[in-house]
Amino acid sequence: LPLILNPDRTKMSKRKSQTAVADYIRQGYVKEAVVNFLALLGWASGTEEEVFTLDELVDRFDLSRVHAGGAVFDRERLAWLNGVWIRRLAPEDLAERLLPFLAEALAARVADGARVTREPTADDLVSLAPLVQERLPVLSAIGDLVDYLFIDPVPLDPALLVPRRWDVATAMTGLGEARDVIASQGSVSFEADELEGPLRDLASRHGWKPGDLFMAIRVAITGRTATPPLFDTMVALGRARTLERLDAAVAMLRERL
């Protein structure tokens, strides 16, 4: 049977490498991806296929296709398979698996001074699944994608509130007027497709690139420069909290003028 090798083709060992399957599960790799990946270490299916369920592996595995040469443990291939398997999960299944990772992420935010305003539920994550499923490399990444929905205040870096082509005064104007546009949308009409058009119109009236305005809004309401789609994020956050965070961001920028 082939040895499992590090990328530099040295023998994999506990002293130099992460060799416990449980460690990968704790990092957020799903069991289906780990089994799929390990089965391909030193064995080939005889086809171009790389994604197999356990039942398919049981059906196809044949010792005659196990090669004697060393098998390199390729973390990039494992990460790719993990993404494939995460995207195959039903929303309810994904939500159940994500909950403990989100709880761990929120506990870390509390340790840093944030306050959890609402404990996430499986139903919350089922609703969020369409927004995050394509963006999850591992289950443990869920905190960075949605933790701002459940904590207050979100940490804000004032420098990130000002897009590269803007100055502080422009950012304050942009966020202030965006706040007014968003406030004009009633709670009933607070939907992604109802928000995007008016905000694009705002950018057009001022001659701003929409991406600059949207980035400033994204940072103001999430504290991050990368999130699930902005308008869906606003809807998930809710009208009142979106307006509160825009007000806080404008106040922060005012202090820098």
BADRENKE-240693 format. One record per residue (C-alpha): residue in one letter; x, y, z. Coordinates in nm, 2 decimals. Example, Ala and Ser with C-alpha at 12.3 -4.5 7.8 and 13.67 -1.06 7.14 Angstrom:
% BADRENKE-240693
  aa      xx      yy      zz
   A    1.23   -0.45    0.78
   S    1.37   -0.11    0.71
END
This chain:
% BADRENKE-240693
  aa      xx      yy      zz
   L    0.00    0.00    0.00
   P    0.12    0.35   -0.07
   L    0.26    0.58    0.20
   I    0.08    0.91    0.25
   L    0.32    1.20    0.18
   N    0.34    1.56    0.26
   P    0.34    1.80   -0.04
   D    0.72    1.80   -0.03
   R    0.70    1.42   -0.07
   T    0.83    1.35    0.28
   K    0.66    1.09    0.48
   M    0.35    1.21    0.67
   S    0.39    1.19    1.04
   K    0.23    1.32    1.36
   R    0.54    1.52    1.45
   K    0.53    1.72    1.12
   S    0.17    1.70    1.00
   Q   -0.19    1.71    1.10
   T   -0.28    1.35    1.09
   A   -0.59    1.31    1.31
   V   -0.92    1.29    1.11
   A   -1.10    1.44    1.41
   D   -0.89    1.76    1.37
   Y   -1.02    1.81    1.02
   I   -1.38    1.76    1.14
   R   -1.32    2.02    1.41
   Q   -1.19    2.26    1.15
   G   -1.52    2.23    0.96
   Y   -1.45    1.97    0.69
   V   -1.76    1.76    0.64
   K   -1.74    1.38    0.68
   E   -1.84    1.31    0.32
   A   -1.55    1.52    0.19
   V   -1.30    1.36    0.42
   V   -1.41    1.01    0.33
   N   -1.41    1.10   -0.04
   F   -1.06    1.26   -0.02
   L   -0.90    0.97    0.18
   A   -1.04    0.72   -0.06
   L   -0.86    0.89   -0.35
   L   -0.52    0.87   -0.17
   G   -0.35    0.60   -0.36
   W   -0.66    0.47   -0.54
   A   -0.80    0.57   -0.88
   S   -1.15    0.50   -1.01
   G   -1.04    0.46   -1.36
   T   -1.25    0.76   -1.47
   E   -1.22    1.14   -1.45
   E   -1.47    1.14   -1.16
   E   -1.35    1.27   -0.83
   V   -1.67    1.31   -0.62
   F   -1.81    0.99   -0.47
   T   -2.06    0.90   -0.20
   L   -1.97    0.63    0.04
   D   -2.20    0.39   -0.13
   E   -2.04    0.46   -0.47
   L   -1.69    0.40   -0.32
   V   -1.81    0.07   -0.17
   D   -1.94   -0.03   -0.51
   R   -1.64    0.08   -0.72
   F   -1.34    0.02   -0.49
   D   -1.10   -0.25   -0.62
   L   -0.75   -0.32   -0.48
   S   -0.62   -0.37   -0.83
   R   -0.65    0.01   -0.87
   V   -0.44    0.09   -0.56
   H   -0.10    0.21   -0.68
   A    0.22    0.15   -0.49
   G    0.37    0.50   -0.53
   G    0.34    0.75   -0.25
   A    0.01    0.95   -0.23
   V    0.05    1.32   -0.17
   F   -0.19    1.47    0.09
   D   -0.31    1.77   -0.11
   R   -0.49    2.02    0.12
   E   -0.62    2.22   -0.18
   R   -0.79    1.91   -0.32
   L   -0.95    1.84    0.02
   A   -1.07    2.20    0.03
   W   -1.22    2.18   -0.31
   L   -1.40    1.85   -0.23
   N   -1.52    2.00    0.09
   G   -1.68    2.29   -0.10
   V   -1.84    2.05   -0.34
   W   -1.99    1.85   -0.05
   I   -2.11    2.16    0.14
   R   -2.30    2.28   -0.17
   R   -2.47    1.93   -0.19
   L   -2.61    1.95    0.16
   A   -2.98    2.02    0.20
   P   -3.04    2.35    0.38
   E   -3.18    2.18    0.69
   D   -2.87    1.95    0.71
   L   -2.63    2.23    0.65
   A   -2.80    2.44    0.92
   E   -2.77    2.17    1.18
   R   -2.40    2.13    1.10
   L   -2.33    2.50    1.11
   L   -2.49    2.58    1.44
   P   -2.21    2.46    1.67
   F   -1.95    2.65    1.46
   L   -2.15    2.97    1.47
   A   -2.20    2.93    1.85
   E   -1.82    2.90    1.88
   A   -1.76    3.21    1.67
   L   -2.01    3.42    1.87
   A   -1.85    3.31    2.19
   A   -1.52    3.44    2.06
   R   -1.69    3.77    1.97
   V   -1.82    3.80    2.32
   A   -1.47    3.75    2.46
   D   -1.37    4.04    2.24
   G   -1.63    4.27    2.39
   A   -1.94    4.22    2.16
   R   -2.28    4.13    2.29
   V   -2.50    3.86    2.14
   T   -2.84    4.01    2.09
   R   -3.01    3.70    1.98
   E   -2.90    3.33    1.99
   P   -2.91    3.19    1.63
   T   -3.15    2.90    1.56
   A   -3.15    2.62    1.30
   D   -3.44    2.81    1.13
   D   -3.22    3.12    1.11
   L   -2.95    2.92    0.94
   V   -3.19    2.75    0.70
   S   -3.30    3.10    0.59
   L   -2.93    3.21    0.55
   A   -2.82    2.89    0.37
   P   -2.89    3.02    0.02
   L   -2.67    3.33    0.10
   V   -2.37    3.14    0.24
   Q   -2.37    2.79    0.09
   E   -2.17    2.89   -0.22
   R   -1.92    3.09    0.00
   L   -1.83    2.83    0.26
   P   -1.49    2.66    0.21
   V   -1.53    2.50    0.56
   L   -1.82    2.50    0.81
   S   -1.61    2.70    1.06
   A   -1.61    3.00    0.81
   I   -1.98    3.07    0.90
   G   -1.88    3.31    1.18
   D   -1.71    3.55    0.94
   L   -2.01    3.54    0.70
   V   -2.30    3.60    0.94
   D   -2.19    3.68    1.30
   Y   -2.27    4.05    1.26
   L   -2.64    3.95    1.24
   F   -2.64    3.83    1.60
   I   -2.41    4.07    1.78
   D   -2.39    4.44    1.87
   P   -2.20    4.65    1.83
   V   -2.01    4.54    1.52
   P   -1.65    4.66    1.53
   L   -1.59    4.94    1.28
   D   -1.26    5.05    1.13
   P   -1.32    5.41    1.02
   A   -1.06    5.38    0.75
   L   -1.27    5.10    0.58
   L   -1.57    5.32    0.58
   V   -1.40    5.54    0.32
   P   -1.37    5.38   -0.02
   R   -1.04    5.44   -0.21
   R   -1.19    5.70   -0.45
   W   -1.37    5.89   -0.17
   D   -1.27    6.12    0.12
   V   -1.43    6.13    0.47
   A   -1.68    6.40    0.38
   T   -1.80    6.21    0.07
   A   -1.84    5.89    0.28
   M   -2.04    6.07    0.54
   T   -2.26    6.22    0.27
   G   -2.30    5.89    0.10
   L   -2.39    5.70    0.41
   G   -2.62    5.97    0.53
   E   -2.82    5.99    0.21
   A   -2.82    5.61    0.18
   R   -2.97    5.60    0.53
   D   -3.25    5.83    0.41
   V   -3.32    5.62    0.10
   I   -3.33    5.30    0.31
   A   -3.55    5.47    0.57
   S   -3.80    5.56    0.30
   Q   -3.86    5.19    0.24
   G   -4.13    5.07    0.47
   S   -4.08    4.75    0.67
   V   -4.33    4.57    0.44
   S   -4.13    4.67    0.12
   F   -3.79    4.61    0.28
   E   -3.68    4.35    0.03
   A   -3.35    4.32   -0.17
   D   -3.50    4.40   -0.51
   E   -3.68    4.71   -0.36
   L   -3.35    4.84   -0.21
   E   -3.11    4.80   -0.49
   G   -3.27    5.04   -0.75
   P   -3.31    5.34   -0.53
   L   -2.95    5.31   -0.40
   R   -2.82    5.28   -0.75
   D   -3.01    5.59   -0.84
   L   -2.85    5.77   -0.55
   A   -2.50    5.68   -0.67
   S   -2.60    5.79   -1.02
   R   -2.72    6.13   -0.91
   H   -2.39    6.21   -0.74
   G   -2.17    6.05   -1.01
   W   -2.04    5.79   -0.77
   K   -1.95    5.44   -0.87
   P   -2.22    5.21   -0.72
   G   -1.95    4.98   -0.59
   D   -1.81    5.26   -0.37
   L   -2.14    5.34   -0.22
   F   -2.22    4.97   -0.17
   M   -1.89    4.91   -0.01
   A   -1.93    5.19    0.24
   I   -2.28    5.06    0.33
   R   -2.15    4.70    0.36
   V   -1.87    4.81    0.61
   A   -2.11    5.03    0.80
   I   -2.37    4.75    0.86
   T   -2.14    4.45    0.90
   G   -1.79    4.58    0.99
   R   -1.65    4.38    0.69
   T   -1.55    4.44    0.33
   A   -1.67    4.09    0.22
   T   -2.01    3.95    0.30
   P   -2.30    3.76    0.13
   P   -2.49    3.98   -0.13
   L   -2.54    4.33    0.02
   F   -2.91    4.37   -0.02
   D   -2.99    4.02    0.11
   T   -2.76    4.10    0.40
   M   -2.96    4.42    0.47
   V   -3.29    4.23    0.47
   A   -3.15    3.96    0.70
   L   -3.02    4.23    0.94
   G   -3.36    4.41    0.93
   R   -3.46    4.77    0.86
   A   -3.42    4.90    1.21
   R   -3.08    4.76    1.28
   T   -2.96    4.86    0.93
   L   -3.06    5.22    1.00
   E   -2.90    5.21    1.35
   R   -2.57    5.09    1.21
   L   -2.57    5.35    0.94
   D   -2.63    5.62    1.20
   A   -2.34    5.49    1.41
   A   -2.11    5.49    1.10
   V   -2.20    5.85    1.01
   A   -2.14    5.96    1.37
   M   -1.80    5.79    1.36
   L   -1.70    5.97    1.04
   R   -1.83    6.31    1.17
   E   -1.57    6.28    1.45
   R   -1.30    6.24    1.19
   L   -1.38    6.57    1.00
END
